[in-house]
Amino acid sequence: MDDRLFFSATQRNKAAIGDVLSTYLPDSGTVLEIASGSGEHAVSFQTRFPNINWQTSECNPTYRKSISAWINYQGLSAKMEQPLDLDVEKKPWPLTSKLRTTLNGIVCINMIHISPWSCTKSLIYETSTILKSDQFLILYGPFKRNNKHISHSNFQFDIALRSQNPTWGVRNLDEVCKLATENGFKNPEVIEMPANNLSIIFHRK
Ligand SMILES: C[S@@+](CC[C@H](N)C(=O)[O-])C[C@H]1O[C@@H](n2cnc3c(N)ncnc32)[C@H](O)[C@@H]1O
């Protein structure tokens, strides 16, 4: 049985996100991905950055199966660990001491608008306790700027999200940044991405 899932957005955005990562990833080291979803990003980034140990995580067991299936399908089983069962709200996160000590940064793609605001709070709080000085947290997704949508399609997407679950929704970048600075991150770099998305790069103070 093939447990691989196919998320169409990943095929559209993986090259552009990979380009951002290429600026911030160290030459070698370990990155933890939160909410790895299908696992398509993970195997793409592991292939593009072979000297990085790309550690996936996911709270949804069906998605974890997909991640494992993608790792296997791409012949990366010897290189990549299996996905961690990680729900950002269940703190502390279940990271081994080896992972905690070798970690260089954390990446979270397209999660914070498709989960309650409490997940964003947990994500930022927990990453701030794990990351050391100058290590990075990279977020990717749609954001409001100055509490305004940056495109009509984001506005419509926000309505669709909130009708699916009132606790979801496109977040205001200023609020995310305020939370991050309150939790020990420097002001972020903001990179405009295709399809009205942003990459936000926070570094720990
Ligand atoms: C739109 S998908 C994005 C998946 C993947 N990062 C991508 O870009 O294709 C949203 C992801 O957030 C995850 N998620 C939602 N709530 C979560 C939580 N409390 N802890 C960790 N992940 C969560 C979902 O399981 C799902 O994988």
The ligand as a Gaussian input file, in Angstrom:
#p B3LYP/6-31G(d) Opt

LIG

0 1
 C       -2.064000      23.104000       5.604000
 S       -1.250000      21.830000       6.417000
 C        0.430000      22.220000       6.012000
 C        1.276000      21.009000       5.966000
 C        2.668000      21.233000       5.351000
 N        3.496000      22.040000       6.219000
 C        2.549000      21.848000       4.003000
 O        2.869000      23.030000       3.840000
 O        2.092000      21.153000       3.092000
 C       -1.396000      22.292000       8.122000
 C       -0.603000      21.378000       9.035000
 O       -0.684000      21.849000      10.371000
 C       -0.732000      20.712000      11.200000
 N       -1.212000      21.078000      12.536000
 C       -2.431000      21.541000      12.862000
 N       -2.526000      21.680000      14.199000
 C       -1.315000      21.312000      14.712000
 C       -0.780000      21.221000      16.018000
 N       -1.527000      21.518000      17.097000
 N        0.491000      20.787000      16.181000
 C        1.250000      20.472000      15.104000
 N        0.785000      20.515000      13.845000
 C       -0.479000      20.942000      13.651000
 C       -1.648000      19.759000      10.439000
 O       -1.577000      18.440000      10.915000
 C       -1.104000      19.932000       9.030000
 O       -0.020000      19.086000       8.794000

